[in-house]
């Protein structure tokens, strides 16, 4: 148990790079307005949350592009540049193509030995492809020509018309190439991946399923598979299916399906817990039309209302905190245990919900709802695909240097206070967060209605202004929120407030005496169980002197 659990956790959850990530997908027909959605949480204990960008550019014949490994900044080599590269903003380009990922490690002997790491694969492709199908061609040709340098990886690849899930793994130190499978998510369905390979059997003659020519033969050659082609499972052959991969990874996708799918997801709990019963499907039909707010809310999930609800065991402490500090596993009396791993987690660098809509003008086809730090407490900001320059508050920074003009840092200021007294602080956070996001939604709705009336240059300027204004306001409001939380909950107290939110004062002007938040009953009981004989209040008998 200990060996196989730690194998998965080390590969998918406890890494210091952006490896423990979640990506959810909603295809056309599953959404209320015909949008295609993909989400991404870049989860790392050492990743500063910023909005990357690369302007469009023309390149002279013979120009070369440096390949820099995303996780380590290590130079991997150079490849020929194409004549023109598209502008990118975050994980989206000017054409409304968006790509997300999650790492699942896989068989350790297959770690890639080529030049293109998974991060470079994403950002080079965004500069070279207009559609999801083009992106798959670019990605697979890059690893074929220059080799793949990373572990097993799942990618969400979407444009305003369709969404695909692609999985890839290298061939080991002696072969720089990769094997892969890509499947289009059917209209009306939702899918996702979270650090475990999700593609099992797949049709071999379907134009909406693509795969490398040797994906099955290579598995046979390595001894990973011995059956008939039709029975081949990419996940079973190339990934490691153990407790960590299912409970720590597939469970996050299960939670998404459970909330927004049409199927009864309880039938897949044996799979999540013990790899028994039916395998959880790659996609399920949506239960009701999905909107952007649903996808944002899903990125804030802690398994609430499910058997894995992180607020319901003693690990949540007296304030129902749905977070657990690392390491993920721990040992008591020779037995190993795990914390739950939810979609929302404290170590997120940045997250997004990419909303892609074909009926809008080119400069509005892609909308990146972008947030920094913990998705649960961040504010998702509106970044249209024509935005050229990241707002100053979303620009480059450093995880070791506090900056009050940084959206990442002020979001951490708020979230890290809430991690100590979650149930008491989260109502105040939700009040500000929801107020900002409601106002942003209203502005975006106005922009979608009115911006197309202007010429293209003015329209693009207006969308850049929209991003700048809300990044500045959200950052300032969260700094003020963090200050407010610090004052209100100082020293374990809760200051009383007037109806307008101001702190109460007495008739003479001094602050009103605070309330005491105390602890919940479950926590009191745990204290009694541990030290009740020492702490019990009892009557003192005897004669006073």
C-alpha positions as CSV (number, residue, x, y, z in Angstrom):
1,X,0.0,0.0,0.0
2,X,2.7,2.5,1.0
3,X,4.8,1.9,-2.1
4,X,2.1,2.1,-4.7
5,X,0.4,5.1,-3.1
6,X,3.5,7.1,-2.9
7,X,4.4,6.3,-6.5
8,X,1.3,8.1,-7.7
9,X,1.5,10.9,-5.2
10,X,5.0,11.7,-6.1
11,X,4.2,11.8,-9.8
12,X,0.9,13.7,-9.6
13,X,0.4,15.6,-6.4
14,X,3.5,16.5,-4.3
15,X,5.7,18.0,-7.0
16,X,7.1,21.5,-6.7
17,X,6.4,22.3,-10.4
18,X,3.1,23.0,-12.1
19,X,2.3,19.3,-12.3
20,X,-0.7,18.8,-10.0
21,X,-3.3,20.5,-12.2
22,X,-7.0,20.1,-13.1
23,X,-8.7,20.8,-16.4
24,X,-12.5,20.5,-17.1
25,X,-14.2,20.6,-20.5
26,X,-17.7,21.4,-21.7
27,X,-18.3,20.9,-25.4
28,X,-20.8,22.8,-27.6
29,X,-24.3,21.6,-26.9
30,X,-23.5,21.2,-23.2
31,X,-23.6,25.0,-22.7
32,X,-26.4,27.5,-22.5
33,X,-25.1,29.9,-25.2
34,X,-23.1,27.5,-27.5
35,X,-19.8,28.3,-25.9
36,X,-17.0,25.8,-25.6
37,X,-15.4,25.8,-22.2
38,X,-12.1,24.5,-20.9
39,X,-10.6,25.3,-17.5
40,X,-7.2,25.0,-15.9
41,X,-5.7,25.3,-12.5
42,X,-1.9,25.5,-12.6
43,X,-1.2,24.0,-9.2
44,X,2.4,24.3,-7.8
45,X,4.0,25.2,-4.5
46,X,6.4,27.5,-6.3
47,X,4.6,29.1,-9.2
48,X,3.9,32.8,-9.3
49,X,0.5,33.5,-10.8
50,X,0.8,35.8,-13.8
51,X,-0.7,36.3,-17.2
52,X,1.8,35.3,-19.9
53,X,1.7,36.9,-23.3
54,X,3.6,36.9,-26.6
55,X,2.8,39.5,-29.4
56,X,2.3,38.4,-33.0
57,X,5.4,38.6,-35.0
58,X,6.9,38.0,-38.5
59,X,10.2,36.1,-38.7
60,X,12.9,36.1,-41.3
61,X,13.9,32.9,-43.1
62,X,16.3,30.9,-41.0
63,X,15.2,32.4,-37.7
64,X,15.4,30.1,-34.8
65,X,13.2,29.8,-31.6
66,X,14.7,28.9,-28.3
67,X,13.0,26.2,-26.4
68,X,13.0,26.8,-22.6
69,X,11.5,24.2,-20.2
70,X,8.5,25.8,-18.6
71,X,9.0,24.3,-15.1
72,X,12.7,24.9,-14.7
73,X,13.7,27.7,-17.2
74,X,16.3,25.3,-18.5
75,X,17.3,25.8,-22.1
76,X,16.5,22.7,-24.2
77,X,17.6,23.8,-27.6
78,X,16.4,25.6,-30.7
79,X,14.0,24.9,-33.4
80,X,13.3,26.7,-36.7
81,X,10.8,29.6,-36.4
82,X,7.8,29.8,-38.7
83,X,7.3,32.9,-40.8
84,X,4.4,34.3,-38.7
85,X,3.5,33.6,-35.1
86,X,0.1,34.5,-33.5
87,X,-0.4,36.7,-30.5
88,X,-1.0,34.8,-27.2
89,X,-2.5,36.0,-23.9
90,X,-2.3,33.4,-21.1
91,X,-3.1,30.0,-22.5
92,X,-5.2,31.4,-25.4
93,X,-4.3,33.0,-28.7
94,X,-5.8,35.7,-30.8
95,X,-8.0,33.2,-32.7
96,X,-9.7,31.9,-29.6
97,X,-7.6,28.7,-29.4
98,X,-7.0,27.6,-25.8
99,X,-4.9,24.8,-24.3
100,X,-4.7,23.4,-20.8
101,X,-2.9,20.4,-19.3
102,X,-2.4,18.1,-16.4
103,X,0.6,15.8,-15.7
104,X,0.2,12.2,-14.8
105,X,3.7,10.9,-14.9
106,X,3.1,7.4,-16.2
107,X,5.6,4.6,-16.4
108,X,8.9,6.2,-15.2
109,X,11.0,4.5,-17.8
110,X,9.1,6.4,-20.5
111,X,10.0,9.9,-19.5
112,X,10.8,11.8,-22.7
113,X,14.4,12.5,-23.8
114,X,13.6,15.0,-26.6
115,X,13.6,18.8,-26.9
116,X,10.0,19.8,-26.5
117,X,8.6,19.8,-22.9
118,X,4.9,20.0,-22.2
119,X,4.9,23.7,-21.5
120,X,6.8,24.6,-24.6
121,X,4.4,22.3,-26.5
122,X,1.5,24.5,-25.4
123,X,2.9,27.9,-25.9
124,X,4.7,27.2,-29.2
125,X,1.4,25.6,-30.5
126,X,-0.6,28.6,-29.5
127,X,1.7,30.7,-31.7
128,X,1.3,28.5,-34.7
129,X,-2.3,27.1,-34.8
130,X,-5.7,28.6,-35.3
131,X,-8.0,25.7,-34.5
132,X,-8.0,22.7,-32.2
133,X,-7.3,20.3,-35.0
134,X,-4.5,22.4,-36.3
135,X,-3.1,22.4,-32.7
136,X,-3.1,18.6,-32.6
137,X,-1.2,18.5,-35.8
138,X,1.3,21.1,-34.6
139,X,1.8,19.4,-31.2
140,X,2.3,15.9,-32.6
141,X,4.6,17.1,-35.4
142,X,6.7,19.0,-32.9
143,X,7.3,15.9,-30.8
144,X,7.8,13.8,-33.9
145,X,10.5,16.1,-35.3
146,X,12.2,17.2,-32.1
147,X,11.2,14.7,-29.5
148,X,9.2,15.0,-26.3
149,X,10.9,16.0,-23.1
150,X,8.3,15.4,-20.4
151,X,6.3,12.7,-18.6
152,X,2.8,11.5,-19.3
153,X,0.5,14.4,-20.0
154,X,-3.2,15.2,-20.7
155,X,-4.1,18.2,-22.8
156,X,-7.5,20.1,-23.2
157,X,-7.4,21.7,-26.6
158,X,-10.4,23.8,-27.7
159,X,-11.5,26.4,-30.2
160,X,-14.9,28.2,-30.5
161,X,-16.4,25.1,-32.2
162,X,-14.9,22.0,-30.6
163,X,-13.0,20.6,-27.7
164,X,-10.5,17.7,-27.7
165,X,-8.7,15.8,-25.0
166,X,-5.2,14.5,-26.0
167,X,-2.9,12.3,-24.0
168,X,0.8,11.8,-24.7
169,X,3.8,10.0,-23.2
170,X,7.4,9.7,-24.3
171,X,9.2,6.5,-25.3
172,X,12.1,6.6,-22.9
173,X,15.7,7.5,-23.1
174,X,16.5,5.6,-26.3
175,X,13.7,7.1,-28.4
176,X,13.0,10.8,-28.3
177,X,9.5,10.4,-29.8
178,X,6.1,10.0,-28.2
179,X,2.9,7.9,-28.4
180,X,-0.4,9.7,-28.1
181,X,-4.2,9.6,-28.6
182,X,-6.6,12.5,-29.1
183,X,-10.4,12.4,-28.9
184,X,-13.0,15.0,-29.7
185,X,-15.5,15.5,-26.9
186,X,-19.0,15.0,-28.4
187,X,-21.3,18.0,-28.5
188,X,-23.6,18.0,-25.5
189,X,-20.9,16.3,-23.3
190,X,-18.5,17.2,-20.5
191,X,-15.1,15.8,-19.8
192,X,-12.0,16.5,-17.8
193,X,-8.6,15.2,-16.5
194,X,-6.7,15.8,-13.3
195,X,-3.3,14.1,-13.2
196,X,-4.4,10.7,-14.4
197,X,-4.7,9.3,-17.9
198,X,-8.4,9.3,-18.8
199,X,-8.4,7.6,-22.3
200,X,-9.0,3.9,-22.1
201,X,-10.4,2.0,-25.2
202,X,-10.9,4.1,-28.3
203,X,-12.3,3.6,-31.8
204,X,-9.6,2.8,-34.3
205,X,-11.5,4.1,-37.4
206,X,-13.2,7.2,-36.2
207,X,-12.3,10.6,-37.8
208,X,-12.9,12.2,-34.4
209,X,-10.3,10.0,-32.8
210,X,-6.6,10.5,-33.8
211,X,-3.6,8.5,-32.6
212,X,0.0,7.9,-33.3
213,X,0.6,5.0,-35.7
214,X,2.5,2.9,-33.2
215,X,0.5,3.6,-30.0
216,X,-0.5,0.0,-29.7
217,X,2.5,-1.7,-31.2
218,X,4.9,0.2,-28.9
219,X,2.9,-1.0,-25.9
220,X,3.2,-4.6,-27.2
221,X,6.9,-4.1,-27.8
222,X,7.4,-3.0,-24.2
223,X,5.2,-5.7,-22.7
224,X,2.5,-3.4,-21.5
225,X,-0.3,-5.0,-23.6
226,X,-0.9,-8.4,-25.1
227,X,-4.6,-8.4,-26.2
228,X,-6.5,-7.5,-29.4
229,X,-6.3,-4.0,-30.8
230,X,-9.9,-3.3,-30.0
231,X,-9.3,-4.0,-26.3
232,X,-6.3,-1.7,-26.0
233,X,-6.5,0.9,-23.2
234,X,-4.1,3.8,-23.4
235,X,-4.5,4.5,-19.7
236,X,-3.9,0.9,-18.6
237,X,-0.9,0.5,-20.8
238,X,1.0,3.8,-20.1
239,X,-0.3,5.2,-16.8
240,X,0.0,3.9,-13.2
241,X,-3.5,3.1,-11.9
242,X,-3.2,3.0,-8.1
243,X,-4.9,4.6,-5.1
244,X,-3.3,8.0,-5.6
245,X,-4.3,8.1,-9.3
246,X,-7.9,7.4,-8.6
247,X,-8.7,8.9,-5.2
248,X,-6.3,11.8,-5.6
249,X,-6.9,12.5,-9.3
250,X,-9.9,10.9,-11.0
251,X,-12.0,11.9,-8.0
252,X,-11.8,15.5,-9.0
253,X,-13.3,14.7,-12.4
254,X,-15.9,12.5,-10.7
255,X,-16.9,15.6,-8.7
256,X,-17.4,17.6,-11.8
257,X,-19.5,14.8,-13.4
258,X,-21.4,14.4,-10.2
259,X,-22.5,18.0,-10.2
260,X,-23.1,18.7,-13.9
261,X,-23.5,15.3,-15.6
262,X,-26.7,13.5,-16.4
263,X,-25.6,10.1,-15.0
264,X,-25.8,8.8,-11.5
265,X,-22.1,9.0,-10.6
266,X,-22.4,6.9,-7.5
267,X,-22.0,3.8,-9.7
268,X,-18.4,4.9,-10.2
269,X,-17.4,5.3,-6.6
270,X,-16.1,1.7,-6.5
271,X,-13.7,2.7,-9.3
272,X,-12.6,5.9,-7.5
273,X,-12.0,4.0,-4.2
274,X,-10.7,0.6,-5.3
275,X,-10.5,0.4,-9.1
276,X,-13.5,-1.9,-9.1
277,X,-16.7,-1.9,-11.1
278,X,-17.2,0.1,-14.3
279,X,-14.4,2.4,-15.3
280,X,-15.4,6.1,-15.1
281,X,-16.1,7.2,-18.6
282,X,-14.0,9.8,-20.5
283,X,-17.1,12.0,-20.9
284,X,-20.7,12.1,-19.7
285,X,-23.8,13.9,-21.1
286,X,-24.4,17.3,-19.4
287,X,-27.4,17.3,-17.1
288,X,-28.4,20.9,-17.8
289,X,-27.0,23.7,-19.9
290,X,-23.7,25.0,-18.4
291,X,-22.7,28.7,-18.1
292,X,-19.5,30.4,-17.3
293,X,-20.5,30.8,-13.6
294,X,-20.9,27.0,-13.3
295,X,-17.4,26.4,-14.5
296,X,-15.9,29.1,-12.2
297,X,-17.9,27.5,-9.3
298,X,-16.6,24.1,-10.2
299,X,-13.0,25.3,-10.0
300,X,-13.8,26.2,-6.4
301,X,-14.9,22.7,-5.5
302,X,-13.8,20.9,-2.3
303,X,-16.1,17.9,-2.8
304,X,-18.9,19.7,-0.9
305,X,-21.9,17.4,-0.4
306,X,-20.1,14.2,-1.5
307,X,-18.5,11.3,0.4
308,X,-15.1,13.2,0.1
309,X,-16.3,16.5,1.5
310,X,-13.3,18.1,3.1
311,X,-15.2,20.1,5.6
312,X,-16.7,17.1,7.3
313,X,-13.8,15.3,9.0
314,X,-11.7,16.4,12.0
315,X,-8.9,17.5,9.6
316,X,-11.1,20.5,8.9
317,X,-10.6,21.7,12.4
318,X,-13.0,23.9,14.3
319,X,-13.7,26.2,11.3
320,X,-14.6,23.6,8.6
321,X,-11.4,24.4,6.6
322,X,-11.5,22.5,3.3
323,X,-7.7,22.5,2.9
324,X,-4.9,20.2,4.1
325,X,-1.2,21.1,4.3
326,X,1.3,18.9,2.5
327,X,2.6,16.2,2.4
328,X,-0.5,14.5,1.0
329,X,0.1,11.2,2.9
330,X,0.9,10.5,6.5
331,X,1.5,7.5,8.7
332,X,0.0,6.6,12.0
333,X,0.9,3.4,13.9
334,X,2.4,1.9,10.8
335,X,-0.6,2.5,8.5
336,X,-0.7,5.1,5.7
337,X,-3.4,7.6,5.2
338,X,-4.1,10.4,2.7
339,X,-5.7,13.8,2.6
340,X,-8.3,14.4,0.0
341,X,-7.2,16.3,-3.1
342,X,-9.9,18.7,-4.4
343,X,-10.0,20.9,-7.5
344,X,-9.6,24.0,-5.4
345,X,-6.3,24.0,-3.5
346,X,-4.0,26.5,-1.7
347,X,-1.0,26.1,-4.0
348,X,-2.6,27.3,-7.3
349,X,-0.4,29.8,-9.2
350,X,-3.2,30.8,-11.6
351,X,-6.4,29.3,-13.0
352,X,-8.8,30.2,-15.8
353,X,-12.0,29.4,-17.5
354,X,-11.7,29.8,-21.2
355,X,-15.0,30.6,-22.9
356,X,-14.9,30.3,-26.7
357,X,-17.8,31.5,-28.8
358,X,-17.9,31.3,-32.6
359,X,-20.7,33.9,-33.2
360,X,-18.7,36.8,-31.9
361,X,-16.2,39.0,-33.8
362,X,-12.7,37.6,-34.1
363,X,-11.3,39.8,-31.4
364,X,-14.0,38.5,-28.9
365,X,-14.2,34.8,-29.9
366,X,-12.0,33.9,-26.9
367,X,-12.6,35.1,-23.3
368,X,-10.2,34.0,-20.6
369,X,-11.7,34.4,-17.2
370,X,-8.4,34.6,-15.4
371,X,-7.6,34.4,-11.7
372,X,-4.5,34.1,-9.6
373,X,-3.8,32.0,-6.5
374,X,-6.5,29.8,-5.0
375,X,-9.5,29.5,-7.4
376,X,-11.9,29.3,-4.5
377,X,-11.1,32.9,-3.3
378,X,-9.9,34.6,-6.4
379,X,-11.8,37.0,-8.7
380,X,-12.0,35.8,-12.3
381,X,-11.0,38.8,-14.5
382,X,-12.1,39.3,-18.2
383,X,-9.3,38.9,-20.7
384,X,-10.5,38.8,-24.3
385,X,-8.3,37.2,-26.9
386,X,-7.4,40.5,-28.5
387,X,-5.9,41.9,-25.3
388,X,-2.2,42.6,-26.1
389,X,-0.7,43.7,-22.8
390,X,-1.3,42.0,-19.5
391,X,-2.7,44.4,-16.9
392,X,0.1,45.6,-14.6
393,X,-1.4,43.7,-11.6
394,X,-1.2,40.5,-13.6
395,X,2.3,41.0,-14.9
396,X,5.6,39.4,-14.0
397,X,6.5,39.1,-10.3
398,X,8.2,36.9,-7.8
399,X,6.9,34.4,-5.3
400,X,9.5,35.4,-2.8
401,X,8.9,39.2,-3.0
402,X,5.7,40.7,-1.6
403,X,4.1,43.3,-3.9
404,X,0.8,45.0,-2.9
405,X,0.2,46.0,-6.6
406,X,0.1,42.3,-7.5
407,X,-3.2,40.5,-7.9
408,X,-1.4,37.2,-6.9
409,X,-0.1,38.7,-3.7
410,X,-3.3,40.4,-2.5
411,X,-5.3,37.2,-3.3
412,X,-2.8,35.3,-1.1
413,X,-3.2,38.0,1.6
414,X,-7.0,37.2,1.7
415,X,-6.8,33.4,1.2
416,X,-4.1,32.7,3.8
417,X,-6.1,34.5,6.5
418,X,-9.2,32.4,5.6
419,X,-7.2,29.1,5.9
420,X,-7.1,29.7,9.6
421,X,-10.7,30.6,10.3
422,X,-12.5,29.6,7.1
423,X,-16.1,29.3,8.2
424,X,-16.0,32.7,10.0
425,X,-14.2,34.5,7.2
426,X,-15.6,33.0,4.0
427,X,-18.9,35.0,4.1
428,X,-17.0,38.3,4.0
429,X,-14.8,37.0,1.2
430,X,-17.8,35.8,-0.8
431,X,-19.5,39.2,-0.3
432,X,-16.6,41.0,-2.0
433,X,-15.8,38.3,-4.5
434,X,-19.4,37.9,-5.7
435,X,-19.9,41.6,-5.9
436,X,-16.9,42.1,-8.1
437,X,-17.7,39.1,-10.3
438,X,-21.4,40.2,-10.7
439,X,-20.2,43.7,-11.8
440,X,-17.6,42.2,-14.2
441,X,-20.3,39.9,-15.7
442,X,-22.5,43.0,-16.3
443,X,-19.6,44.9,-18.0
444,X,-18.8,41.9,-20.2
445,X,-22.4,41.6,-21.2
446,X,-22.4,45.3,-22.2
447,X,-19.1,44.8,-24.0
448,X,-20.5,41.9,-26.0
449,X,-23.5,43.9,-27.0
450,X,-21.9,47.3,-27.8
451,X,-18.2,46.8,-28.7
452,X,-18.9,45.3,-32.1
453,X,-20.5,48.6,-33.1
454,X,-17.1,50.2,-33.1
455,X,-14.3,49.9,-35.7
456,X,-11.8,47.0,-34.9
457,X,-9.1,49.2,-33.5
458,X,-11.4,51.0,-31.1
459,X,-13.0,47.7,-30.1
460,X,-9.7,46.2,-29.3
461,X,-8.7,49.3,-27.2
462,X,-12.0,49.0,-25.3
463,X,-11.4,45.4,-24.5
464,X,-7.9,46.2,-23.3
465,X,-9.3,48.9,-21.1
466,X,-11.9,46.4,-19.7
467,X,-9.1,44.1,-18.6
468,X,-7.0,46.9,-17.1
469,X,-9.8,48.5,-15.2
470,X,-11.0,45.3,-13.6
471,X,-7.6,44.0,-12.7
472,X,-6.8,47.3,-11.0
473,X,-10.1,47.4,-9.1
474,X,-10.1,43.8,-8.1
475,X,-6.6,44.1,-6.8
476,X,-7.3,47.2,-4.8
477,X,-10.6,45.8,-3.4
478,X,-8.9,42.6,-2.3
479,X,-6.1,44.6,-0.5
480,X,-8.9,46.4,1.3
481,X,-10.6,43.1,2.0
482,X,-7.5,41.6,3.5
483,X,-7.0,44.7,5.7
484,X,-10.7,44.4,6.8
485,X,-10.3,40.7,7.7
486,X,-7.2,41.4,9.7
487,X,-8.9,44.0,11.8
488,X,-12.3,42.2,12.2
489,X,-10.8,38.8,13.3
490,X,-7.8,40.0,15.2
491,X,-6.7,37.9,18.2
492,X,-9.4,35.3,17.8
493,X,-12.2,37.8,18.3
494,X,-14.9,39.0,15.9
495,X,-15.6,42.7,15.9
496,X,-19.3,43.7,15.8
497,X,-20.5,45.6,12.7
498,X,-23.3,48.1,11.9
499,X,-25.7,47.4,9.0
500,X,-23.5,49.4,6.6
501,X,-20.5,47.2,7.5
502,X,-18.6,49.7,9.7
503,X,-17.4,48.5,13.0
504,X,-19.6,49.3,16.0
505,X,-18.6,51.9,18.6
506,X,-20.1,52.8,21.9
507,X,-21.8,56.1,22.6
508,X,-18.4,57.5,23.8
509,X,-16.8,56.4,20.5
510,X,-14.6,53.5,21.6
511,X,-14.9,50.2,19.7
512,X,-17.7,47.9,20.9
513,X,-16.6,44.9,22.9
514,X,-16.1,42.0,20.4
515,X,-17.7,38.6,20.1
516,X,-15.8,35.4,20.7
517,X,-15.9,33.0,17.8
518,X,-14.8,30.0,19.8
519,X,-14.9,26.5,18.3
520,X,-17.5,24.1,17.0
521,X,-18.9,21.2,19.0
522,X,-16.9,18.5,17.1
523,X,-13.7,20.3,18.0
524,X,-14.7,20.6,21.6
525,X,-15.4,16.8,21.7
526,X,-12.0,16.0,20.2
527,X,-10.4,18.0,23.0
528,X,-12.4,16.1,25.6
529,X,-11.5,12.8,24.0
530,X,-7.8,13.7,24.1
531,X,-7.5,15.5,27.4
532,X,-10.9,15.6,29.1
533,X,-9.7,14.1,32.4
534,X,-7.2,17.0,32.8
535,X,-9.4,19.8,31.6
536,X,-12.8,18.9,33.1
537,X,-14.2,21.5,35.5
538,X,-15.0,19.9,38.8
539,X,-16.2,21.0,42.2
540,X,-13.5,21.7,44.8
541,X,-14.4,20.4,48.3
542,X,-12.8,21.2,51.6
543,X,-12.9,23.8,54.3
544,X,-11.8,27.3,53.5
545,X,-9.0,28.7,55.7
